Amino acid sequence: MFISFEGIDGSGKTTQARLLYEKLRAERKCLLTREPTQGDIGNFIKKLIKRKKINPMAVQLLFAADRSFHIENLIKPKLKQGYTVITDRYFFSTIAYGKASGLDEGWLKEVNGRFIRPDITIVFDIDPEVAIKRISSRRKDQHYFERLKFLTTTRNVYRKLAKEYHCNVIDGSKDEESIKEEVLSIIK
């Protein structure tokens, strides 16, 4: 099974991906991964998004390149070996953050359209003001994407994508345990 967790920064997806991984690895072969990856392209992206200004098209193409490497070198091989693969971010992030950066949604979908689809996608929906508070409590520096107006636009794109692609949507403002139970019920 291939499961992707999506949502704006500060939505709780990383925590919930880790909790699901911890639960499932006791029962089956399981891999927890994330985008951007720890590879060369992913590490370059992490440095790039710390800047105040970036080229949105270049960044989204880098995310697609990182994803292509991720799929071919990690996700597909692990799926073939019978692993359940959980990813913290996948192509919905490129579409949502790319569109919020002013890029054409059709182009973003075309660039990402050839990648394998997850069996389950869970979108964590949360008020961007709450997300910003969560982010600020973890660290002081904000990335390019971590601005209120930007996250509001990104959230709206995620909501649209969730409807269009029939994703599971979870209220990310609930307490951690309630969300964990909801995730487990979706996976079961």
N, C-alpha and C positions, 0 to 999 in steps of 0.2 A: 504494500500500500504506500502511496506517495501523498503526503499531507503538507499543505502549505498554510502558514500563518501570516496574515496580512493585516495592515493597519498603520495609522500614522505613528510617528515617533511618540513614545510615552503612552501607547494604548494598552500595554500589558502583554503583547504578543510574545516577546522574548521570554518573559517569566513563564507564560503558559506553555510555550514550546518546550522549555526545560522540564516543567512539571510533567507534561505528557511523556516525554522521553524517559524520565525517571520511573514512571509507572509502567510503561510498556517494556522497557529493557529487562525487567524481571520475568516477563512472560515470553519474549521472542527476541530475535535479532533486530536491533533497532539502531538507527543512525540519526543524530541531531546535527544539522548543518545550518549555514546561514549565508545570506548574500548582503553585502559583498563578501566574497570568500577571503580566505587567508592566503590566496595565491598572489602572484605578482600584480595582476590587473586589479584584483580586489583591494590589495594594500595601497595601490596607487589611487584608487577611487576614494579610499578613506582619507588620504592626505588632501586630495583635491576638494572634497566637500567641506573642509575646515576653512576654506577661503571665503571671503566676503562676496566675491563675484566669480561666477563660473559660466562656461559655455554650455547651456542646457542640452543641446543636441549631442555635443561631444561626450558629455557625461552619460547620457542615456545609451549611446552607442557603446561606451565602455562597460556599462552595466550588462548590456546584451552580450558583449564579448566574454565578460566574466561568467555569465550564466551558461553560455555555450560550453566553455571549458569545464564548468561545474557539473553540468549534465553528463558530458561525455566521459569525464575522468572520475566522477564520484557517484552521482545519483544513479545513472543507468547500471553501472557495474554492481552497485549494492542492491538495487531492485532485482537484478538477475540472480543474485546470490540469496534471494528470499528475505531481504531486510525490509522492515518498515522504515521509510525515510521521511523525516520531519524537517522541513526547511522554514527558517525564520526569514521570511521575505522570498518572493519569487517574481514572476513577470507582472503581476498586478501592481507591484510597487513601481516598476518602470513606467507603466501606463499612467498611474495616478500622479506620481511625482513629476513625470515628464509633462503631462497635460497642465498641471499646476504651474509649471515653468514656462508655459506658453507654447508648447509644441502641439502639433496636430495629433489628435487621438487616433485617427485612422492610420497615420504613419507609424505611431508607436505600436499599434496592434499588428500591423504588417511586419515590423521588425521582430516582434516577439511571437508571431503566429506559428512559427515552425517548431517551437519548443514543446516538449511533452507537457501534457496537462496533468495537474495533480488529480488524484482520485477524490480528494476532499480539500476544499479551500475554506478556511475560517477567517472571516474579517472581524477584527476587533474594533468596534465603533465607540468613540469617546469624544466628548467636548474638547476641542483644541485648547481651551484655557486650562482645563484640568491636566491635559497632556503636558503643556508648557510647565506647569507647576511641578509635575513629576520629573521632568527632564532637569529643571533647575535644582531640584533637591539632590540629584545624582552628581551633577557637575556644573561648573560655572560657565564654561565656554559653550556657545551655541554654534551648531553647524549651519550651513547655508539653508538647509531645509527646515530648520527649527524656529520658524517665525510664525506668529499667530495667524496672520492673514494667509500665509502660504499653507499652513496646516489646515485651515478652514476650507480652502479650495481643494486641497488634497482629499480631505475627508469626504467632501461632496462627490468627488470622482469615485472614490472607493464605494460609496453608497450606490452610485449608478452602476458600477461594474458588478457589484454583488447581486443586484437585481438581474442584470443582463446575463450573467453567467450562472445564476442560481446557486450562489454561495451561501454558506451558513454565516449569519451575522450574530455576534455576541456583544452585549452591552459591556464595554470595557471598564465602566465606572463601578461595577459591582465589586464586592469583596473577592479576594483571590480564591478562596475556597469554593464559593458559588460558581465562579467562572470555571474553575477546574472541573467541577462536577458536570457543568454544561458541556464542556469540551469532551469529557469522557462519554457522555451520553450520545453525542454526535458521532464519535468514533465507533462506538458499539453499534 
